[in-house]
Amino acid sequence: MKNKKFLVALAENVSQMPQEDIQKLRLIFTNRRAIKYFLKEYRSIKQGVYFLPQCDTISDFVQQHSQLKIADELSLIYVLYNCYQQVWYSHNPLGKDEEKETFEQFYFWGKTILSDFDDIDKNLADASKLYITLSEEKEIEDKFDFLDQNQKEILSQYFADFKKLYSAQSSLQRNFTKIWHCLFEVYELYRKALAEHSLAYSGMIYRDLVERLQQGSESFGDDMFAFVGFNVLNQSEKALFTHIKNNNKALFFWDYDTFYTQSSSNEAGLFMRENIKAFAHDETFSQNDFSAIENNDCRLKIVSSTYSTEQTNYIRSWISNLEKEYGKSLQQSDMAIILNDENLLPFVLKSLPKTINNCQTKVNITMGYPFKFGKLYEQIADFLSQAGESDKTIKQQLGELTQFLIDTAQQPECEPKDKQACFSSIKTIEQFEQTLDFIDSELPANFVSKILLRLLKKRTMPFESDATDGIQIMGLLESRSLDFDHILMLSTGSSNLPKVSNTITFIPHSLRVCFNLTTDEKKTAVFAYYFYRLLHHAKTIDYVYSMVLSNKDAEEMSCFLQQLRVELQKPIKLLKLPRGENINRTTITLPPKDEQTIEQLLSGRREGDEKSSYFSASLLNSYISCPLSFYYERILKLKISEADEDYTYRALGNLFHQAAQIFEESNKSKPINTCIEESYNLLKDEEKSIMVQFHKDIAASFLKDLEIYDNKKPERCFVAAEREVVKTIEIDGQLFRFGGKIDRIDKEGDKLILCDYKTGGSPEKLQEIEKLFDPNNKNRAKYLFQIMFYAWLEWDGKPIDVEVIYLHKLKSSHYEVKSYTYNAILHEEFDQKMRELIASMLSTEKTIWETLGNDNVCQYCNYKDLCSKDIDTENDD
């Protein structure tokens, strides 16, 4: 199966269509950025003269088929204000000394009503039933017969709570019920008033198109449609897709991965599971590989900083590491910085180096550069802050502001980007003045100034070197359908990812669920999808979060990251950024490597020593990776507190290994769940305290997969599980003990088979024996070193098969357990390298414990602050 980036695969698919089909084809995307990337890929494939397919966003497509025009927010709320007043005061006449609510008072909660109406229409909800007033709960059965039983129960609970909550006589409670009673009437009057002006809000246009399609008054001729990269579909979009599917030729291109669509508990696949079922893939496109997450070798890293702005200190290190690892193959256009908090953007831009791979750094800010970060915004804010004190009309003051911007742009020292900001602001002011003309009502100057500033604050300035060239800086939303090789995602703490605040609405949650409206749970699922889809084709992803919020509260990593660490079952590196200035590593004195420290190492590991210990595979792996780190951990015994997550994974490993031993030793007669429970009872109390049913389920799943794997090998017989092997070997005239626990030993005929279980990590390939001992080998196979070490201990002159079984991979059709034969030739090489390793370890020829590890090892070392090696990126001055 093909594993290609989504838009690359799409471009190839479309380019192979007949020319007459391409001329009739309309591709509908979720956003304009995806269109740019698609066209880039399409042009790179086609040669000579060719027809470019028509591409639109879904919002543009819907707008094109409507005679209504989406109005600006201020106009929409003003029309709503007039309709609301008409309905409200017809039911609630003014009392003596009471005054009507002003537009300024209405504006901010009018936005809430408008948002509710928009949601109702986009999801084709029946407003007459939604805003109905039930005098008795039993009316649910009669008036809500379109709901299923579960929805009716939710609704019954809502009205029971509603009755309790609003039975009191506070003014707030009375006003809410009065407002609720008016809202359907306001809804109907409002839609009618907008239509009379040929205006609409977004949801109204969606609903209008769907209703006209259902009535037969709108059609799309013989056009072909392709819907690309959608995830959550509102009810209008579902109706639109269904109509086109039934009446035109419709193709659907879904961007997903089976990692989350086949897991009902993963919210990232919530909507995609429905989409694939309702709107099947294009047949040829379905031949692509949709299990990329499980099968790729994406390197993941989670980085914590103390404060939010300190996250950007990591950017240069991120780029420098990529330059070292990928060399000239590293392209800026393959790199993306994802911002979950746009307030970091100015700090990000300042942190970028001037060059990447000796080429000038180019930047494209997909989201645009927020106008609020520019000095011009501050000048406009100062100007408007005095609006309420002036005797001039607001129109006159806006005219003066426009002239100020013109004068500023005409100054010789005004840079091109500042001129662009001036002219963009003038355009916004002109549009705002047109809105004031439409309103045709005198509004307080302070209120008008506040609204104008809000409009300007939302504006963004283009910030592009080229449409798809340079490092891409974008929000998570803008990354839809796009794939990058190297991703740095900032602000991945729980407060920003997912960034779902409680919905401000007049429609209670239970009603939202019953009427298929937007809920916070759905928003979270949307963010989960955007988060997980970036894993599809990336080579590296670095997630950075701050541990302290601006209000000094503690911050945790996002629940998505925590979920990823448990479910992905791949190695994820953890790194903590140091506070403030980097440590001057050249001032650190490295520990001496002398007879005393060597004696500490050997104590208990020599034949005849009172204390019984041995050289294990993990100890030797530690020394090969870095002698200095080995000294701190194994000789000095300087312990670094273990993260809760790491301890949990270790406890999970213990739970499985003991359960597997119980299962095998019972000749697989004991039920798997019984083995899990018996293993759980053997855990230490502190391990039990962090184990929940979820971890038991994972261990049980691993054991079941292992049983299926074993059943495919009937020629094997079980010998032992968790067998401790200790062997005394003479090296340079001294007798040393070597040992370890072998997870499982099988036998096939006369041949031993040594198996090592791994609950995480990526499969390794056996290179030359020499590379297993090379500290500078970035891809050193530590797991294979361990199983080869056990074969070295078990060697009796006969070949031994060794296997590393990656339990989390057993379900995958792409994974096959690789078996290697440890024979006489390998044994001779391994034995020689082992003797050289021990000799190096015990030699005092080098007078200090030095670091030999590569930067990949150093980056995540617990003792890097006690090391003289400089692994930090140098700053450009």
C-alpha positions in Angstrom: 0.0 0.0 0.0 1.1 3.5 -0.7 2.0 5.8 2.2 2.1 9.3 0.8 1.3 12.7 2.2 -2.4 13.4 1.9 -2.3 16.2 -0.7 0.4 14.5 -2.7 -1.8 11.4 -2.9 -4.8 13.5 -3.8 -2.9 15.4 -6.6 -1.7 12.1 -8.1 -5.3 10.7 -8.0 -6.8 13.8 -9.6 -4.0 14.0 -12.3 -4.8 10.5 -13.4 -8.5 11.3 -14.1 -9.7 11.7 -17.7 -9.4 15.3 -19.0 -13.1 15.6 -19.5 -13.7 14.7 -15.9 -11.2 17.2 -14.6 -12.9 20.0 -16.6 -16.2 19.2 -14.8 -14.6 18.6 -11.4 -14.9 21.0 -8.4 -12.7 20.2 -5.5 -14.2 21.5 -2.2 -11.6 22.0 0.6 -11.9 23.1 4.3 -9.5 26.0 3.9 -7.6 28.1 1.3 -4.2 27.0 2.6 -4.9 23.4 1.6 -5.9 24.6 -1.9 -2.5 26.3 -2.3 -0.6 23.2 -1.3 -2.7 20.9 -3.5 -2.2 23.1 -6.5 1.6 23.1 -5.8 1.6 19.3 -5.8 -0.7 19.1 -8.8 1.5 21.4 -10.9 4.6 19.4 -10.0 3.0 16.3 -11.5 1.5 17.7 -14.7 3.6 18.6 -17.7 2.9 20.5 -20.9 -0.5 22.1 -21.3 -3.1 20.9 -18.8 -6.4 21.9 -17.3 -6.3 23.2 -13.7 -9.2 21.8 -11.6 -11.5 24.3 -10.0 -11.0 24.6 -6.2 -13.1 26.2 -3.6 -13.5 26.3 0.2 -16.8 25.0 1.5 -17.8 28.4 2.8 -17.1 30.0 -0.6 -19.0 27.2 -2.4 -22.1 27.7 -0.2 -21.9 31.5 -0.6 -21.7 31.1 -4.4 -25.1 29.4 -4.4 -26.9 31.9 -2.4 -28.5 35.2 -3.2 -27.9 36.3 0.3 -24.8 38.1 1.5 -23.1 37.5 4.8 -23.2 40.8 6.7 -20.6 42.1 9.2 -21.1 41.2 12.8 -22.1 44.8 13.9 -24.9 45.0 11.3 -26.1 41.5 12.2 -26.4 42.3 15.9 -28.1 45.7 15.2 -30.8 44.0 13.1 -31.1 41.4 15.9 -31.4 44.2 18.5 -34.4 45.7 16.6 -36.1 42.4 16.3 -35.5 41.5 19.9 -36.9 44.9 21.1 -40.0 44.4 19.0 -40.7 41.0 20.4 -39.6 41.6 24.0 -41.6 44.7 24.6 -44.7 43.3 23.0 -44.6 40.7 25.8 -43.0 42.8 28.5 -44.3 46.4 28.3 -42.2 49.0 30.0 -43.3 49.9 33.5 -43.2 53.4 35.0 -39.7 54.9 35.1 -38.3 52.0 33.1 -36.1 52.6 30.0 -35.5 50.5 27.0 -32.3 48.5 26.8 -29.7 50.3 24.7 -27.9 48.8 21.8 -24.7 49.1 23.7 -26.2 47.1 26.6 -27.6 44.5 24.2 -24.5 44.1 22.0 -22.4 41.6 24.0 -25.2 39.1 24.9 -26.7 39.7 21.4 -23.6 38.0 20.1 -24.5 35.0 22.2 -28.0 34.8 20.7 -26.5 35.2 17.2 -24.1 32.4 17.8 -27.0 30.2 19.0 -29.0 31.0 15.9 -26.0 30.2 13.6 -25.5 26.8 15.3 -29.2 26.0 15.0 -29.3 26.7 11.2 -26.0 25.0 10.4 -27.3 21.9 12.1 -30.8 22.1 10.6 -32.4 22.1 14.1 -36.1 22.7 14.4 -36.1 26.0 16.3 -39.8 25.8 17.0 -39.2 22.6 19.0 -35.9 23.7 20.5 -37.4 26.9 22.0 -40.7 25.3 23.0 -42.1 25.8 26.5 -43.3 22.7 28.1 -46.0 23.1 30.7 -45.7 19.5 31.8 -42.9 17.0 31.5 -45.2 14.3 30.0 -45.4 16.5 26.8 -42.0 15.3 25.9 -43.5 12.1 24.5 -45.9 14.0 22.3 -43.9 17.0 21.1 -40.5 15.3 20.8 -41.4 12.0 19.1 -38.4 12.5 16.8 -35.9 11.9 19.6 -34.7 8.5 20.6 -35.3 7.2 24.2 -31.9 8.2 25.4 -32.4 11.8 24.2 -35.8 11.9 25.8 -34.3 10.9 29.1 -31.6 13.6 28.8 -34.4 16.1 28.0 -36.5 14.9 31.0 -33.6 15.5 33.3 -33.1 19.0 31.8 -36.6 20.1 32.4 -36.5 18.7 35.9 -33.4 20.7 36.6 -34.9 23.7 34.8 -38.0 23.6 37.0 -35.9 23.5 40.2 -33.5 26.2 39.1 -36.0 28.7 37.9 -38.8 28.1 40.4 -37.4 30.9 42.6 -38.3 34.5 42.0 -34.9 36.3 41.5 -34.9 38.8 38.7 -32.2 36.8 36.9 -34.2 33.7 36.9 -37.4 35.4 35.9 -35.6 37.2 33.1 -34.1 34.0 31.7 -37.5 32.3 31.4 -38.9 35.4 29.8 -36.1 35.6 27.3 -36.4 31.9 26.6 -40.1 32.3 25.8 -39.3 35.0 23.3 -36.4 33.5 21.4 -38.3 31.5 18.8 -40.4 34.5 17.8 -37.2 36.6 17.6 -35.5 33.9 15.5 -38.3 33.9 12.9 -38.6 37.7 12.8 -34.8 38.1 12.6 -34.4 35.7 9.6 -37.2 37.5 7.8 -35.7 40.9 8.5 -32.3 39.9 7.2 -33.7 38.3 4.1 -35.5 41.6 3.2 -32.1 43.2 3.1 -30.6 40.2 1.2 -28.4 39.7 4.3 -27.6 36.6 6.3 -25.4 35.1 8.9 -23.3 32.0 7.8 -25.7 29.3 9.2 -28.7 31.0 7.5 -27.0 30.6 4.1 -26.1 27.0 4.7 -29.7 26.2 5.7 -31.1 28.2 2.8 -29.0 26.2 0.3 -30.0 22.8 1.8 -33.7 23.7 1.8 -33.7 24.9 -1.8 -31.9 21.6 -2.8 -34.6 19.6 -1.0 -37.3 21.6 -2.7 -35.7 21.1 -6.2 -35.2 24.9 -6.8 -31.4 24.5 -6.8 -29.2 22.1 -8.7 -25.6 21.7 -9.7 -26.0 20.6 -13.3 -23.6 17.8 -14.4 -20.7 19.0 -12.3 -18.6 16.5 -10.4 -17.6 17.2 -6.9 -14.7 16.1 -4.7 -14.9 16.8 -1.0 -11.4 16.9 0.5 -10.0 16.6 4.1 -13.2 17.2 6.1 -13.6 16.0 9.6 -16.6 17.2 11.7 -19.6 17.8 9.5 -22.5 19.9 10.6 -26.0 18.7 9.6 -26.2 21.1 6.7 -22.9 19.7 5.3 -24.2 16.2 5.7 -27.4 17.0 3.8 -25.4 18.8 1.1 -23.0 15.9 0.7 -25.9 13.4 0.6 -27.7 15.4 -2.1 -24.7 15.6 -4.3 -23.9 12.0 -3.7 -27.4 11.0 -4.9 -27.8 13.5 -7.7 -24.3 14.2 -9.0 -21.0 12.3 -9.1 -19.4 12.9 -5.7 -15.9 11.8 -4.6 -14.8 11.8 -1.0 -11.2 12.0 0.1 -10.8 11.5 3.9 -7.5 12.2 5.7 -7.4 9.8 8.6 -5.5 7.0 10.3 -6.7 3.6 11.6 -4.8 4.3 14.8 -7.7 6.4 16.0 -10.6 5.4 13.7 -10.4 1.8 14.9 -10.3 2.7 18.5 -13.8 3.7 19.7 -12.3 5.3 22.9 -10.2 7.7 20.9 -12.1 11.0 20.4 -9.9 11.9 17.4 -11.8 9.4 15.3 -15.3 10.4 16.5 -16.5 12.1 13.4 -14.2 10.2 10.9 -15.8 6.9 11.8 -19.2 8.3 10.8 -17.9 10.0 7.7 -16.2 6.9 6.2 -19.4 4.9 6.8 -21.7 7.5 5.3 -19.5 8.7 2.4 -17.2 6.0 1.2 -13.7 6.8 -0.1 -13.0 7.2 -3.7 -12.1 3.6 -4.8 -8.6 4.3 -6.1 -7.7 6.6 -3.2 -8.7 3.9 -0.7 -5.6 1.9 -1.9 -3.4 4.3 0.1 -2.0 3.3 3.5 -4.2 4.6 6.3 -2.1 3.1 9.1 0.9 5.5 8.9 1.0 6.4 12.6 1.6 2.8 13.7 4.1 2.1 10.9 6.2 5.3 10.6 9.3 6.0 12.6 8.3 9.5 13.7 10.7 10.7 16.5 8.6 12.3 19.3 9.8 14.6 22.1 8.0 16.4 24.9 9.8 19.5 26.2 8.7 21.4 29.4 9.7 24.9 30.1 9.0 26.9 33.3 7.1 29.9 31.8 5.2 30.4 28.6 7.6 32.8 26.8 10.6 30.5 27.7 9.2 27.9 25.2 10.6 29.9 22.3 14.1 29.5 23.7 14.0 26.0 22.4 13.5 27.0 18.8 17.1 27.5 17.8 18.1 24.2 19.5 15.3 22.5 17.6 16.5 23.9 14.2 20.2 23.2 15.1 19.4 19.5 15.9 17.6 19.1 12.6 20.5 20.6 10.7 22.9 18.1 12.4 20.6 15.2 11.8 19.3 15.8 8.3 22.1 18.0 6.8 21.5 19.5 3.4 18.3 17.4 2.9 16.6 19.7 5.5 14.2 22.0 3.6 12.6 25.0 5.3 9.3 24.3 3.6 9.2 20.9 5.3 9.3 22.6 8.8 6.3 23.9 10.7 5.8 25.7 14.0 2.3 25.2 15.3 1.1 27.8 17.8 -1.7 27.0 20.2 -1.3 30.5 21.7 -0.9 33.2 19.1 0.5 35.6 21.7 3.8 33.7 21.4 4.1 34.8 17.7 6.4 37.9 18.3 8.7 35.8 20.5 8.8 33.1 17.9 9.9 35.5 15.2 12.6 36.9 17.4 13.9 33.4 18.2 14.4 32.3 14.6 18.0 32.2 13.4 19.0 34.3 10.4 19.9 31.2 8.4 19.1 27.6 8.2 21.6 25.4 6.4 23.4 28.5 5.3 20.3 29.7 3.5 18.4 32.8 4.6 15.5 32.0 6.9 12.2 32.5 5.2 8.9 32.7 7.1 5.3 32.3 6.1 2.7 33.0 8.8 -0.3 31.2 7.6 -2.5 32.8 10.2 -1.2 36.2 9.3 0.6 38.5 11.7 -2.0 39.8 14.2 -2.5 43.6 13.8 -2.7 43.9 17.6 1.0 43.2 17.9 2.0 46.2 15.7 2.8 49.7 17.0 0.2 51.2 14.6 -2.6 49.4 16.6 -1.3 51.2 19.8 -1.4 54.6 18.0 -5.0 54.0 16.8 -6.0 52.9 20.3 -4.5 56.1 21.8 -6.4 58.1 19.2 -9.7 56.4 19.8 -9.3 56.5 23.6 -10.0 60.3 23.4 -13.1 59.9 21.2 -15.6 60.2 24.1 -14.1 63.5 25.2 -14.4 65.2 21.8 -17.2 67.5 20.7 -16.9 66.2 17.2 -19.2 63.5 15.8 -17.9 59.9 15.5 -18.0 60.3 11.7 -15.7 63.4 11.9 -13.4 61.6 14.3 -13.1 58.6 12.0 -12.3 61.0 9.1 -9.5 62.4 11.1 -8.2 58.9 12.0 -8.2 58.0 8.3 -6.3 61.2 7.4 -3.8 60.3 10.2 -3.2 56.9 8.6 -2.8 58.4 5.1 -0.2 60.9 6.4 1.6 58.1 8.3 1.8 56.0 5.1 3.2 58.9 3.0 6.1 59.6 5.3 9.4 58.7 3.7 10.6 56.6 6.6 7.5 54.5 6.6 8.4 50.9 5.8 6.4 48.8 3.2 4.9 46.6 5.9 3.8 49.6 7.9 2.3 51.2 4.8 0.4 48.0 4.2 -0.9 48.1 7.8 -2.1 51.7 7.3 -4.0 51.0 4.1 -5.5 47.9 5.5 -6.7 49.9 8.5 -8.2 52.5 6.2 -10.2 49.8 4.4 -11.5 48.5 7.7 -12.6 52.0 8.8 -14.3 52.6 5.5 -16.3 49.3 5.8 -17.1 50.2 9.4 -18.4 53.6 8.3 -20.7 51.8 5.8 -22.0 49.7 8.7 -22.7 52.9 10.7 -24.6 54.2 7.7 -26.7 51.0 7.6 -27.5 51.3 11.3 -28.5 54.9 10.8 -28.6 55.6 14.5 -26.4 57.7 16.8 -24.3 55.5 18.9 -22.1 56.5 21.9 -18.6 57.4 20.7 -17.0 55.3 23.4 -19.0 52.3 22.3 -18.2 52.8 18.6 -14.5 53.2 19.4 -14.5 50.0 21.4 -16.2 48.1 18.5 -13.7 49.5 16.0 -10.8 48.5 18.1 -12.2 45.0 18.4 -12.4 44.8 14.6 -8.9 46.0 14.1 -7.6 43.6 16.9 -9.0 40.7 14.9 -7.3 41.7 11.7 -4.1 40.0 10.5 -1.5 41.3 8.2 -0.1 39.0 5.4 3.4 37.8 6.3 4.6 35.6 3.5 7.9 34.9 1.8 6.2 32.6 -0.7 2.9 30.7 -0.6 4.5 27.4 0.5 8.1 28.3 0.9 10.0 28.9 4.2 9.2 27.8 7.7 5.4 27.6 8.1 4.0 29.2 11.3 0.4 28.5 11.9 -2.3 27.7 14.3 -3.5 24.1 14.8 -6.7 24.9 12.8 -4.7 26.1 9.8 -2.8 22.8 9.6 -5.8 20.9 8.3 -4.9 18.6 5.4 -1.2 19.7 5.5 1.7 17.4 6.3 5.2 18.4 7.3 8.3 16.4 8.0 9.4 18.4 11.1 6.9 20.0 13.5 7.4 22.1 16.6 4.2 22.5 18.5 4.2 25.2 21.2 1.8 25.7 24.2 0.8 22.1 24.5 -0.3 22.4 28.1 -3.7 21.6 29.3 -5.0 25.2 29.2 -4.3 25.5 25.4 -4.7 22.0 24.0 -7.5 21.5 23.6 -8.5 25.2 23.8 -12.1 24.6 24.6 -13.7 27.0 27.0 -17.2 26.6 28.3 -19.7 27.6 25.6 -21.5 30.9 26.3 -25.0 30.1 25.2 -28.6 30.4 26.1 -29.2 26.8 25.0 -28.4 24.3 27.8 -26.0 21.4 27.2 -28.7 18.7 27.3 -30.7 20.4 24.6 -27.6 20.8 22.5 -27.0 17.1 22.7 -30.6 16.3 21.7 -30.6 18.6 18.7 -27.2 17.7 17.4 -25.8 21.2 18.1 -22.2 22.0 19.0 -21.0 20.9 22.4 -17.7 21.2 24.2 -17.2 17.5 23.8 -17.5 17.8 20.1 -15.0 20.7 20.1 -12.5 18.6 22.1 -12.9 15.8 19.5 -12.2 18.3 16.7 -8.9 19.4 18.4 -8.0 15.7 19.0 -8.3 15.0 15.3 -6.1 18.0 14.3 -3.6 16.9 16.9 -3.4 13.3 15.8 -3.4 13.9 12.1 -0.1 15.7 12.3 1.4 12.4 13.2 0.4 10.8 9.9 3.6 11.6 7.9 5.9 13.6 10.2 9.5 12.5 10.8 9.9 14.5 14.0 7.5 16.3 16.3 8.6 18.3 19.3 5.9 19.3 21.7 6.6 22.1 24.2 4.6 23.3 27.1 5.1 25.6 30.1 4.7 24.3 33.6 3.5 27.6 35.1 0.7 29.8 33.8 0.8 33.6 33.7 -1.3 33.6 36.9 1.3 31.4 38.6 -1.0 28.4 38.7 0.7 25.0 37.8 0.2 23.7 34.3 0.2 20.1 33.1 0.9 18.7 29.7 -2.1 18.3 27.5 -4.4 15.3 28.0 -3.6 14.5 24.3 0.1 14.1 25.1 -0.7 12.0 28.1 -3.0 9.8 26.0 -0.4 9.6 23.3 2.3 8.3 25.8 0.0 5.5 26.9 -1.6 4.5 23.6 1.1 5.0 21.0 3.5 2.6 22.6 6.5 4.3 21.0 9.5 5.9 22.7 8.8 9.5 23.5 11.7 11.5 24.8 11.2 14.0 27.7 13.3 17.1 28.1 13.2 19.9 30.6 14.5 23.3 29.5 16.8 25.0 32.1 15.7 28.4 33.5 17.4 31.5 32.3 21.0 31.5 31.3 22.7 28.3 30.1 25.1 26.7 32.5 28.7 27.4 31.6 29.7 23.8 31.1 33.5 24.5 30.7 33.7 25.3 34.4 32.6 21.8 35.4 35.3 19.5 36.7 34.8 15.9 35.5 35.1 13.1 38.1 38.5 11.1 38.2 38.6 7.6 36.8 41.0 6.0 39.3 41.5 2.8 41.2 39.0 3.9 43.9 36.1 4.4 41.4 37.0 1.2 39.6 36.8 -0.7 42.9 33.4 0.7 43.6 32.3 -0.6 40.2 33.8 -4.1 40.6 32.6 -4.6 44.2 30.3 -7.6 44.2 30.8 -8.4 40.5 33.9 -10.5 40.9 33.9 -14.2 41.7 34.5 -14.6 45.4 33.1 -11.2 46.5 30.8 -11.4 49.5 28.1 -9.2 47.9 26.6 -11.1 45.0 26.0 -9.0 41.9 26.9 -9.1 38.2 27.4 -7.1 35.0 24.0 -6.9 33.4 23.0 -5.9 29.9 21.4 -2.6 31.1 24.6 -1.7 33.0 26.8 -2.4 29.9 24.3 -0.5 27.7 24.6 2.5 30.0 28.4 2.5 29.9 28.5 2.2 26.1 26.1 5.1 25.7 28.1 7.4 28.0 30.8 6.6 30.6 30.2 9.8 32.4 26.4 9.3 32.8 27.3 5.7 33.8 29.5 7.0 36.6 26.9 9.3 38.0 24.2 6.6 37.9 26.0 3.4 38.6 29.0 4.3 40.7 28.1 7.6 42.4 24.5 6.3 42.5 23.2 9.9 41.9 19.4 9.3 41.5 17.1 11.5 39.5 13.5 11.4 40.6 11.5 9.4 38.2 8.5 11.0 36.5 5.1 9.6 37.4 4.5 8.6 33.8 7.8 6.7 33.5 7.1 4.9 36.8 3.7 3.9 35.4 5.2 2.4 32.3 7.7 0.5 34.3 5.0 -0.9 36.5 3.0 -1.8 33.4 6.0 -3.7 32.1 6.3 -5.6 35.4 2.6 -6.4 35.4 2.8 -7.9 31.9 6.1 -9.9 32.5 4.8 -11.6 35.6 1.5 -12.3 34.0 3.2 -13.8 30.9 5.3 -16.0 33.2 2.2 -17.2 35.1 0.4 -17.9 31.8 3.3 -19.9 30.2 4.0 -21.9 33.4 0.4 -22.9 33.6 0.8 -24.3 30.0 -1.6 -21.5 29.0 -4.4 -23.2 30.9 -5.1 -20.3 33.2 -7.5 -17.6 31.9 -5.6 -14.4 30.9 -7.5 -12.2 33.2 -6.7 -14.5 36.1 -3.0 -14.3 35.2 -3.3 -10.5 35.2 -4.9 -10.4 38.6 -2.3 -12.8 40.1 0.5 -10.7 38.6 -1.1 -7.5 40.0 -1.1 -9.1 43.5 2.7 -9.6 43.1 3.4 -5.9 42.4 4.8 -3.6 45.0 2.3 -1.5 46.9 3.5 1.7 45.2 3.1 0.0 41.8 -0.4 -1.1 42.7 -1.3 2.4 43.7 -0.8 3.7 40.2 -2.4 0.8 38.3 -6.0 1.2 37.1 -8.2 -1.1 35.1 -7.0 0.5 31.9 -3.4 -0.8 32.5 -4.7 -4.3 33.3 -6.6 -4.2 30.0 -3.5 -3.2 28.1 -1.5 -6.0 29.7 -4.3 -8.5 28.9 -4.4 -7.3 25.3 -0.6 -7.8 25.0 -0.9 -11.3 26.5 -3.7 -12.3 24.1 -1.8 -11.1 21.1 1.2 -13.0 22.3 -0.9 -16.2 22.6 -2.1 -15.7 19.0 1.6 -15.3 17.9 2.6 -18.4 19.8 -0.2 -20.5 18.2 1.4 -19.8 14.8 4.6 -21.5 16.1 3.3 -25.0 17.1 6.8 -26.5 16.4 8.1 -24.7 19.5 8.0 -25.8 23.1 8.2 -23.7 26.2 11.3 -24.1 28.4 11.3 -21.3 30.9 10.1 -17.8 31.7 11.9 -15.0 33.6 14.9 -17.3 34.0 17.9 -15.7 35.8 21.2 -16.7 34.1 24.5 -15.9 35.8 27.9 -16.9 34.3 31.4 -16.4 35.5 33.8 -15.5 32.7 37.6 -14.9 32.8 38.8 -11.6 31.3 42.5 -10.6 31.5 43.1 -13.0 34.4 40.2 -11.9 36.5 36.9 -13.8 37.0 33.8 -11.6 36.6 30.1 -12.4 36.9 27.7 -11.6 34.1 24.0 -12.1 34.2 20.4 -11.1 33.7 16.8 -12.3 33.4 15.7 -13.8 30.1 12.0 -13.1 29.5 11.3 -16.4 27.8 13.2 -19.4 26.5 11.7 -21.8 23.9 13.1 -24.8 22.1 12.6 -26.0 18.6 14.3 -29.4 18.1 17.7 -29.0 19.7 17.9 -25.2 19.1 17.3 -22.7 21.9 15.2 -19.6 21.2 15.7 -16.6 23.5 12.8 -14.1 23.5 12.8 -10.6 24.9 9.5 -8.7 25.4 9.1 -5.0 24.7 5.9 -3.1 25.5 7.2 0.0 23.6 9.9 1.2 21.3 10.6 0.6 17.6 11.9 -2.5 16.0 15.7 -2.5 15.5 17.8 -4.0 12.7 20.9 -6.0 13.4 24.0 -4.3 11.9 27.5 -5.4 12.4 28.4 -6.6 15.9 30.9 -3.7 16.1 28.1 -1.2 15.8 26.3 -2.6 18.9 29.3 -1.3 20.9 29.7 2.0 19.1 28.6 5.0 21.3 28.6 7.3 18.3 26.1 5.1 16.4 22.9 7.1 16.6 20.9 4.0 15.7 22.7 1.7 18.1 20.4 -1.4 18.7 20.3 -1.5 22.5 17.5 -4.1 22.6 19.4 -6.4 20.2 22.6 -5.9 22.3 20.6 -7.1 25.3 19.3 -10.3 23.7 22.7 -11.0 22.1 24.3 -10.6 25.5 21.9 -13.3 26.8 22.9 -15.6 23.9 26.6 -14.9 24.8 25.8 -16.2 28.3 24.0 -19.3 27.1 26.5 -20.2 24.4 27.6 -23.8 24.5 28.8 -24.2 20.9 25.4 -24.6 19.3 23.5 -21.9 17.4 20.9 -20.0 19.3 18.0 -18.0 17.8 17.2 -14.7 19.4 14.0 -12.5 19.1 12.8 -9.2 20.4 9.0 -9.3 20.4 7.4 -5.8 20.3 4.0 -6.6 21.9 2.3 -3.4 20.8 3.1 -4.2 17.2 1.8 -7.8 17.1 -1.7 -6.7 15.9 -0.2 -4.9 12.9 -0.2 -6.7 9.6 3.0 -4.8 8.7 5.0 -6.2 11.6 6.9 -9.4 11.6 9.0 -10.7 14.5 12.5 -10.8 13.3 14.6 -13.8 14.3 18.4 -13.8 14.3 20.8 -16.8 14.7 23.6 -16.3 17.1 26.2 -18.7 15.7 29.9 -19.4 16.1 31.0 -16.4 13.9 28.8 -13.9 15.8 29.9 -15.4 19.1 33.5 -14.9 18.3 32.9 -11.3 17.3 30.6 -10.5 20.3 33.0 -12.2 22.8 36.0 -10.2 21.5 34.0 -6.9 21.7 32.8 -7.8 25.2 36.4 -8.3 26.4 37.4 -5.0 24.9 34.5 -3.3 26.5 35.3 -4.6 30.0 39.0 -3.7 29.5 38.0 -0.2 28.5 35.7 0.1 31.5 38.4 -1.0 34.0 41.3 0.9 32.4 42.6 4.0 34.2 44.6 5.1 31.1 42.0 7.9 30.7 42.0 9.7 34.0 38.4 11.0 33.9 35.0 9.6 33.3 34.3 11.3 30.0 31.3 11.5 27.7 31.4 9.6 24.4 27.7 9.7 23.6 26.2 11.3 20.5 24.0 14.4 20.9 20.8 12.3 20.6 21.8 10.7 23.9 23.1 13.9 25.5 19.9 15.8 24.7 17.8 13.6 27.1 20.5 12.8 29.7 19.5 13.3 33.3 23.0 14.5 34.1 23.7 16.9 31.3 24.0 19.8 33.7 27.0 18.0 35.3 28.7 17.5 31.9 31.3 19.7 30.2 30.0 18.8 26.7 28.3 21.8 25.0 25.1 20.5 23.4 23.3 23.8 23.3 22.7 25.8 20.1 24.8 29.0 19.9 22.9 32.2 19.4 23.3 34.4 16.4 24.4 37.8 17.4 
